[in-house]
Amino acid sequence: MKIIRSVADFRQFSHQARSTGFVPTMGALHAGHQSLVERSMNDCELTVVSIFVNPTQFNNPDDLLAYPNTLEADTKLLQRLGVDVLFLPAYEELYADDFRYRVLEQGFSEQLCGRHRPGHFSGVLTVVMKLLNIVRPSAAYFGEKDYQQLDLIRDMVSSFFMEVDIIGCPTVRESDGLAMSSRNLNLDACARHRAARIHELLESSASDTEMTTALNSEGFDVDYIETHRGRRFVAASIDAKGRQVRLIDNVPISAEVH
Ligand code: PAF
């Protein structure tokens, strides 16, 4: 696996691959990321993974500081999976403009997570646009766990006529249903045990209001439980050793339940 750290080196890395799959990540890789990499390797001749903890998408500095960093283990995993290129860009190069230029969406990005994390999606869309312009893949892979993000990236790519297929991949779950997330690393044993309730209630026949009441009474701090575009979305925080860990999830809704 080739490790590339600068845009110039990436551009110089000339490959004749007929198709390039790209999996952008912020590291702390888990089975969900692995499924994206495997899908890319299955679909494309060359697979590029990036690890970059993007500060512009963190509206809360403490959240950025607490974001898990497991670069050594991540590198080993990607090597073992047979990834061709690991791209590790530096902030100074990706944001040479100091974030003076940014992608702003003024519809769906203001709902759900966007309402609770102002500026979050502008940071996500901007970094994804930058990375796609550097890597120039034929396809890029994103998990459905971050469904709002996936939807907005698809919409951005279509709105700016960008020539890349955006592929959404199913959420990978722990055996008790908890959606895989890098943030799960910040849960202590008690919070980890309780976190499974999010998915359990999400799939239940409880209405959005009933689910909010249930989670609040079980010690969660609920940001939202809402149904949009045929899916039910949730964001809720739970205390783990004095720190709030924010978890999100979503599932398609079945017509007979709602
Ligand atoms: O989903 C993520 O890990 C990030 O939001 C992404 C798409 C890599 C952009 O920083």
Boltz pocket constraint, residues with backbone or C-beta under 6 A from the ligand:
constraints:
  - pocket:
      binder: B
      contacts: [[A, 24], [A, 25], [A, 26], [A, 52], [A, 54], [A, 57], [A, 123], [A, 124], [A, 127], [A, 128], [A, 146], [A, 149]]
      max_distance: 6.0
